[in-house]
Amino acid sequence: MTTRPTTHNPFTYGVAVTDDAFTDRGRELAELEADLRNGQNVVVIAPRRYGKSSLVRAALRRLAGEGVLVVEVDLMTTPTKERFAAKLAKSIHDDLATAVFRARERVRVFSSLRIAPSMTVDTDGRMTFGFSAARDPGDIDATIERLLELPAEIAAEKRKRVVVYFDEFQEVTRLDPHLPGLMRSVFQWQREVAHVYAGSKREMMHRLFNDRNEPFYRSAKTMEIDAIELSVFASFVRAQFDRTDRGIEDSSLDRLLAVTRGHPHATQQLAYALWEEVPEGFAASDDDVEAALRAVLRAENARFTLLWDSATPPQKLLLQAFAREAGRPFSNAYRIAHELPPSSGVQRALRPLLAQELVRKEPDGSYDVAEPFLREWVLAFAT
């Protein structure tokens, strides 16, 4: 008797999406790939969980297939300048030096640093770098400057194109307000290196690259990533169900997308939960979508409850208002309709919600709940 292979859930969320799970973004992907191939610096801006990391990494995988070398540094994982230097040194070692130099030559790459890093090999054979915090601040600054120079020098020596990718780049100002100036002074001469600056905090990223008083002013092309068009996501979700011997009714697909509104992470997450509700050979119904939504809200309940309990009464009023209707909370009509406090109180309540990325400001000036499932949770349990 032949055993049929197990069919796996075709939807992916919570990690960078690749291959069949990567949804569309064909135009953005081609544009980003071409820009980096040509040495153009690019700023990629998108709210968290909109797929900017998946997009950038998809472009970098394609370029790597052409021989382009890639250095990646996630600034969310580098809370100090010493950690930033260590992460940068590791990426240069693993992604550049290892690709083009023999083992003995790699030591030479780091011989010119002001501070010699501690280098250890873990049980998997991977190199780990570290820099002591007990040094003069000028020494770590000089070390970072030298590390930032290395990709261009390696690119010139080996005649290779290099891309340096900084994820959550807005965090650079938290490390040191003077660090952007140092980085820009190095990068402006690096013709062999293309830089990608990805960030989730729109206003801060725009300030860094569009304020004439900032060092990175007009130094890179800006690419803003929005929600995926509903028609594109509809085709994607239907195709994923079809190829795994399941179907989805038109009304069910409409309901799913009405909840997620093209939010990449949320659409993948709800589609994942919906797929789990549907047996092989059957089609997802409206009841299945509601069951899947309840499952997602149960999974998110602890996080949302913690957020809700820590919110002030005016913040809860704002979240309830935006969950019911995106709008302009400083207008008299909106405040009266949703029983909000005066404008000064709205401003005080809104600021931390924006900082926590629970609420976002839309291009038209209105405000909305940032996460689709937080909106649904507030409507279901907090109104």
Secondary structure as the mmCIF struct_conf table of DSSP 4:
data_model
#
loop_
_struct_conf.conf_type_id
_struct_conf.id
_struct_conf.beg_label_comp_id
_struct_conf.beg_label_asym_id
_struct_conf.beg_label_seq_id
_struct_conf.end_label_comp_id
_struct_conf.end_label_asym_id
_struct_conf.end_label_seq_id
HELX_LH_PP_P HELX_LH_PP_P1 THR A 2 ASN A 9
BEND BEND1 GLY A 14 VAL A 15
HELX_RH_3T_P HELX_RH_3T_P1 ASP A 19 ALA A 21
HELX_RH_AL_P HELX_RH_AL_P1 GLY A 26 ARG A 37
TURN_TY1_P TURN_TY1_P1 ASN A 38 GLY A 39
STRN STRN1 VAL A 42 ILE A 45
TURN_TY1_P TURN_TY1_P2 ARG A 48 ARG A 49
BEND BEND2 TYR A 50 GLY A 51
HELX_RH_AL_P HELX_RH_AL_P2 LYS A 52 ALA A 64
TURN_TY1_P TURN_TY1_P3 GLY A 65 GLY A 67
STRN STRN2 LEU A 69 ASP A 74
HELX_RH_3T_P HELX_RH_3T_P2 LEU A 75 THR A 77
BEND BEND3 THR A 80 THR A 80
HELX_RH_AL_P HELX_RH_AL_P3 LYS A 81 SER A 91
HELX_RH_PI_P HELX_RH_PI_P1 ILE A 92 ALA A 97
HELX_RH_AL_P HELX_RH_AL_P4 THR A 98 VAL A 100
BEND BEND4 PHE A 101 PHE A 101
HELX_RH_AL_P HELX_RH_AL_P5 ALA A 103 VAL A 109
TURN_TY1_P TURN_TY1_P4 PHE A 110 SER A 112
BEND BEND5 ARG A 114 ILE A 115
HELX_LH_PP_P HELX_LH_PP_P2 ALA A 116 PRO A 117
STRN STRN3 SER A 118 VAL A 121
TURN_TY1_P TURN_TY1_P5 THR A 123 ASP A 124
BEND BEND6 GLY A 125 GLY A 125
STRN STRN4 MET A 127 GLY A 130
BEND BEND7 ALA A 133 ARG A 135
HELX_RH_AL_P HELX_RH_AL_P6 PRO A 137 LYS A 158
TURN_TY1_P TURN_TY1_P6 ARG A 159 ARG A 159
STRN STRN5 VAL A 162 ASP A 167
BEND BEND8 GLU A 168 GLU A 168
HELX_RH_3T_P HELX_RH_3T_P3 PHE A 169 GLU A 171
HELX_RH_AL_P HELX_RH_AL_P7 VAL A 172 LEU A 175
TURN_TY1_P TURN_TY1_P7 PRO A 177 HIS A 178
HELX_RH_AL_P HELX_RH_AL_P8 LEU A 179 PHE A 187
TURN_TY1_P TURN_TY1_P8 GLN A 188 TRP A 189
TURN_TY1_P TURN_TY1_P9 ARG A 191 GLU A 192
STRN STRN6 VAL A 193 GLY A 199
BEND BEND9 SER A 200 SER A 200
HELX_RH_AL_P HELX_RH_AL_P9 ARG A 202 ASN A 210
TURN_TY1_P TURN_TY1_P10 ARG A 212 ASN A 213
BEND BEND10 GLU A 214 GLU A 214
TURN_TY1_P TURN_TY1_P11 PRO A 215 ARG A 218
BEND BEND11 ALA A 220 ALA A 220
STRN STRN7 LYS A 221 GLU A 224
HELX_LH_PP_P HELX_LH_PP_P3 ALA A 227 GLU A 229
HELX_RH_AL_P HELX_RH_AL_P10 LEU A 230 ASP A 242
TURN_TY1_P TURN_TY1_P12 ARG A 243 ASP A 245
STRN STRN8 GLY A 247 ILE A 248
HELX_RH_AL_P HELX_RH_AL_P11 ASP A 250 THR A 260
TURN_TY1_P TURN_TY1_P13 ARG A 261 GLY A 262
HELX_RH_AL_P HELX_RH_AL_P12 PRO A 264 GLU A 277
BEND BEND12 VAL A 278 VAL A 278
TURN_TY1_P TURN_TY1_P14 GLU A 280 GLY A 281
STRN STRN9 ALA A 283 ALA A 284
HELX_RH_AL_P HELX_RH_AL_P13 ASP A 286 SER A 310
BEND BEND13 ALA A 311 ALA A 311
HELX_RH_AL_P HELX_RH_AL_P14 PRO A 313 ARG A 324
STRN STRN10 GLY A 327 GLY A 327
TURN_TY1_P TURN_TY1_P15 PRO A 329 PHE A 330
BEND BEND14 SER A 331 SER A 331
HELX_RH_AL_P HELX_RH_AL_P15 ASN A 332 ALA A 337
TURN_TY1_P TURN_TY1_P16 HIS A 338 GLU A 339
HELX_RH_AL_P HELX_RH_AL_P16 SER A 343 ALA A 355
TURN_TY1_P TURN_TY1_P17 GLN A 356 GLU A 357
BEND BEND15 LEU A 358 LEU A 358
STRN STRN11 VAL A 359 LYS A 361
TURN_TY1_P TURN_TY1_P18 PRO A 363 ASP A 364
BEND BEND16 GLY A 365 GLY A 365
STRN STRN12 TYR A 367 VAL A 369
BEND BEND17 ALA A 370 GLU A 371
HELX_RH_AL_P HELX_RH_AL_P17 PRO A 372 PHE A 381
#
